[in-house]
């Protein structure tokens, strides 16, 4: 089978890795773990190669993962209410929590996009050793 290659923003790569991790952790049957693990391992290797290794990025990745976990838990609770046909106060509260959680996820993704789209900073010492002081 031929692989399909598409451009992907770094923040979207991180989000996909977080989604796969969540899928692996919550697959009770183990049916999807093999494919998800292979895909996650591949994307982890890619991320290790192309993403900067900085403390802020690690913090943001954890924040994104936690936002994904919160959203997943609320979705599961909403599904349980739906299965029981309970659409009263708890359902409304969960729906509001879902919207807030989705906003938190979007904020985490925006923070990642902003962080990863900053221009690279040129090391002044390197520039000076190359004889350029006009940067």
Steps between C-alpha positions, in 0.01 A plus 500: 500500500632844412535753776325832460713793608340830595639814660414525868542785745711413802211574739280258305771233523509541877121489519488180292755338731290600803188355337675172425635477856149552635361241259762246611433564868123472465469205263362243745475227238851543365365467146632834380819511703726343235426750225485793742832402660671467162370837388590666830852355495550629147372847590703505825818434300407776257425744783832416667679581174323823406380669819719708729585349837406775742332516838215723382410260221494205742271695732270592210488140377397384846238776520357393162492135607322588825244707307442201269454271804248737657305523176502121460369445855218750450406342166478160670276644773278663237470168315401330825227760559381451143485121541290542815288768330581739785490850361440700816727719708804264494486483119483878473792537742702248301419682177625825648811324627550352153490845340745640757729200454490538123595867540789399728619253236488769231695735729765231554527442125524875435777532759690221325450658158623837629802345670599290201453775244741743666797583282826332586731718705850541365776448751696829511830323571457293184421807294806682633730207422372509144591868468141627486383752755202631303245240616 
